[in-house]
Amino acid sequence: MRFASLGSGSAGNALVVEVQQTRLMLDCGFGIKETSARLERLNLAASDINGIVITHEHDDHAGGAFKFAAKHNIPVWLTYGTLKMVTRYFPSQHALQLHVIDSHTAFKIQDVEVHPYPVPHDAREPVQYVFSDGNKSLGVLTDVGRTTQHIEQKLSGCHALVLECNHDATLLQNGPYSWSLKKRVGGDLGHLENSDSANLLSRLDNSRLQHIVAAHLSAKNNTPLLAKTALAKVLECELDWIGIADQQLGFDWREMR
């Protein structure tokens, strides 16, 4: 089982999870050509993607998913609330294969077990996911304003984590955003601050953790060093062991053994 990122941040998000011959894309916030180009960096083509799972309707996560899916005949999984909000992204003529999921019910896409879980975020019915091959598991958490006991239960014991470290509280407070945007980003339905992500991490069972990647970093209100420092302190590890999901480059394949 392995995973890689096409890019992570407010300008677009996409993650690829591979189990045996199955490859799923988590979100797609890039245009058709850009998505294909970023897949090529991972030695993948659109024809290699067996499905797309969507977290929520915001443009940087879902804006490119449906045109890409329609063009390449890829099925899409999403919650009912998300479905009601994404029709604006549908191509004018399409034969989309849409599968509505329950936010608490696991399902399987070929070789990949997919475990959705609801999160607090300013969207209609947002979810995040844990992916598994039946043995190893990857937990993904971005676009969440605060943690919950249910989130902790879902992410505890994972072999790999992609964890939101969106902003530093001081940088956000003193940064260029409007007051209303600062309140949204830092609120209970916004995005996780570095120390909040670290506190969440400290409450998890990390005994099987092989990889951790800080994701969805704000370009204006955070730095990779601040995010790495917060997470490394909890894990008592070297800074270099903490990965960063870059907006332009994402990150290369990471394998769980």
VENTATA-V67299 format. One record per residue. RES is the residue in one letter. PHI is phi in whole degrees, -180 to 180 (999 if undefined). D_FIRST is the distance of its C-alpha to the first C-alpha in Angstrom with 2 decimals. Layout:
RES:PHI:D_FIRST ; RES:PHI:D_FIRST
This chain:
M:999:0.00 ; R:-147:3.81 ; F:-151:7.14 ; A:-155:10.78 ; S:-117:14.25 ; L:-86:17.18 ; G:158:19.60 ; S:-146:20.53 ; G:151:24.08 ; S:-69:27.16 ; A:-93:27.32 ; G:147:24.10 ; N:-139:20.51 ; A:-166:17.35 ; L:-132:13.61 ; V:-117:10.91 ; V:-117:7.58 ; E:-124:5.72 ; V:-131:4.75 ; Q:53:7.00 ; Q:-97:10.07 ; T:-106:9.84 ; R:-130:9.98 ; L:-111:11.68 ; M:-105:13.94 ; L:-95:15.03 ; D:66:18.73 ; C:-159:20.64 ; G:-103:23.63 ; F:-115:24.49 ; G:-69:26.80 ; I:-59:25.96 ; K:-66:26.76 ; E:-67:25.12 ; T:-62:21.82 ; S:-62:21.93 ; A:-65:22.88 ; R:-71:20.07 ; L:-64:17.52 ; E:-60:19.30 ; R:-63:18.56 ; L:-99:14.86 ; N:61:16.17 ; L:-121:15.65 ; A:-119:18.49 ; A:-57:19.31 ; S:-67:19.16 ; D:-83:15.39 ; I:-88:15.01 ; N:-93:15.16 ; G:-175:16.15 ; I:-124:17.14 ; V:-112:17.30 ; I:-111:20.12 ; T:-87:20.90 ; H:-168:24.63 ; E:-87:27.36 ; H:-62:28.04 ; D:-56:28.40 ; D:-74:25.86 ; H:-118:23.10 ; A:-120:24.51 ; G:-59:27.21 ; G:-107:25.58 ; A:-64:23.24 ; F:-82:25.84 ; K:-69:27.55 ; F:-65:24.33 ; A:-64:23.31 ; A:-65:26.85 ; K:-64:27.08 ; H:-111:23.96 ; N:58:24.19 ; I:-109:20.95 ; P:-71:21.10 ; V:-127:21.01 ; W:-115:20.50 ; L:-164:22.67 ; T:-75:25.15 ; Y:-63:28.78 ; G:-62:30.03 ; T:-65:27.80 ; L:-56:28.89 ; K:-65:32.49 ; M:-103:32.03 ; V:-107:30.14 ; T:-62:32.61 ; R:-65:34.08 ; Y:-91:31.03 ; F:-68:31.37 ; P:-64:32.80 ; S:-61:36.37 ; Q:-121:35.69 ; H:-151:32.36 ; A:-131:30.79 ; L:-65:27.79 ; Q:-98:25.57 ; L:-108:25.36 ; H:-122:23.89 ; V:-85:25.31 ; I:-113:23.30 ; D:-94:24.64 ; S:-69:23.52 ; H:-115:23.26 ; T:-114:21.81 ; A:-70:18.21 ; F:-148:17.40 ; K:-127:14.92 ; I:-119:14.21 ; Q:52:13.49 ; D:-88:10.10 ; V:-109:9.31 ; E:-84:11.48 ; V:-119:13.26 ; H:-118:15.60 ; P:-77:18.26 ; Y:-151:20.80 ; P:-73:24.08 ; V:-137:25.00 ; P:-79:28.40 ; H:-157:28.74 ; D:-83:31.56 ; A:-140:30.18 ; R:-70:31.09 ; E:-151:28.23 ; P:-75:25.30 ; V:-136:21.99 ; Q:-124:18.76 ; Y:-140:15.44 ; V:-114:12.84 ; F:-109:9.62 ; S:-147:8.08 ; D:-102:6.77 ; G:97:10.06 ; N:-130:9.33 ; K:-97:7.28 ; S:-140:8.44 ; L:-115:9.00 ; G:-102:12.74 ; V:-119:14.61 ; L:-144:18.39 ; T:-136:20.76 ; D:53:24.18 ; V:-145:25.55 ; G:-84:29.03 ; R:-155:28.83 ; T:-90:26.65 ; T:-134:27.31 ; Q:-62:26.91 ; H:-65:24.65 ; I:-59:22.30 ; E:-61:22.33 ; Q:-64:21.60 ; K:-71:18.53 ; L:-93:17.04 ; S:-69:18.28 ; G:87:16.02 ; C:-69:12.76 ; H:-87:10.43 ; A:-150:10.46 ; L:-133:13.31 ; V:-113:14.67 ; L:-123:18.29 ; E:-64:21.41 ; C:-130:24.11 ; N:-72:26.42 ; H:-150:29.76 ; D:-100:32.08 ; A:-59:34.92 ; T:-69:37.65 ; L:-64:36.49 ; L:-65:36.22 ; Q:-60:39.65 ; N:-98:41.28 ; G:-85:39.40 ; P:-84:40.54 ; Y:-66:39.30 ; S:-65:41.99 ; W:-61:42.70 ; S:-65:41.40 ; L:-71:38.06 ; K:-60:37.82 ; K:-64:38.46 ; R:-65:35.79 ; V:-62:33.05 ; G:-88:34.04 ; G:-86:34.75 ; D:-68:33.07 ; L:-114:31.68 ; G:-103:30.69 ; H:-133:28.07 ; L:-74:27.07 ; E:-84:29.08 ; N:-51:27.70 ; S:-68:29.46 ; D:-66:28.38 ; S:-64:24.70 ; A:-64:25.51 ; N:-63:27.40 ; L:-60:24.58 ; L:-58:22.24 ; S:-67:25.02 ; R:-96:25.07 ; L:-95:21.46 ; D:-81:20.19 ; N:-105:18.28 ; S:-67:18.32 ; R:-107:14.56 ; L:-69:13.93 ; Q:-106:12.09 ; H:-143:12.27 ; I:-141:14.87 ; V:-130:16.02 ; A:-80:19.43 ; A:-131:19.70 ; H:56:22.53 ; L:-70:25.09 ; S:-72:28.59 ; A:-72:30.19 ; K:-107:33.57 ; N:-124:33.01 ; N:-160:30.39 ; T:-138:29.31 ; P:-57:26.10 ; L:-64:28.14 ; L:-64:29.21 ; A:-65:25.74 ; K:-61:24.37 ; T:-61:27.47 ; A:-63:27.20 ; L:-76:23.67 ; A:-65:24.26 ; K:-62:27.42 ; V:-69:25.69 ; L:-84:23.07 ; E:54:25.78 ; C:-127:23.69 ; E:-70:24.51 ; L:-57:24.45 ; D:-67:22.30 ; W:-77:19.37 ; I:-86:19.31 ; G:-84:17.68 ; I:-127:19.46 ; A:-87:18.44 ; D:-83:21.37 ; Q:-64:23.32 ; Q:-87:23.83 ; L:-105:20.91 ; G:63:18.06 ; F:-156:15.64 ; D:-76:13.69 ; W:-54:10.03 ; R:-125:8.65 ; E:-110:5.92 ; M:-100:5.65 ; R:-116:7.49
